[in-house]
Amino acid sequence: MQQPTLELHLQQGRFTVRAEAVALAQVLQAIARQGAMTLVLDAPLPEPVSVTLVNLPVEVGLRRLLRGYNFSLVFARRPADARPSPQVTPTQIRVLGKVQGVDLHTPASDVAAQAAGAHSQAEGQAETVEREAAIEFIEEGQGKPRSGD
């Protein structure tokens, strides 16, 4: 089993994180602590993560870390003399829980293609059911096809 390791550098609104087999909650706690942010976890995040993110804006890095989770970020403008930076940055990270029904290992383009395929298949099935119902109705002598149909 791999030994958990976490390295984090946050400076001027950007961060680098290298984590190996560390619970996601611990990674977020370290980011929140160094970035003077509040962290609210509405669900446990015990899953270990292994990730390397280098020199990313805090918001971008958080979005990558939290891909597959429902979350919100609260932003505020920090005073000019504030640390880590005098810009609009997240002041609160709130994680609501894991997104349901999404395979996190499937690229987003594949998920969109799967969704489009499922929608197309559902439409095709609906058309087939409608045709079969119309045929049954006609075959049972309960209706006559109208001209032009």
Buried (B, 14 or more C-beta within 10 A) or exposed (E): EEEBEBEBEBEEBBBBBBBBEBBBBBBBBBBBEBBEBEBEBEEEBEEBBEBEBEEBBBBEBBEEBBEEBBBEBEEEEBEEEEEBBBBEBBBBBBBEEBEEEEEEEEEEEEEEEEEEEEEEEEEEEEEEEEEEEEEEEEEEEEEEEEEEE
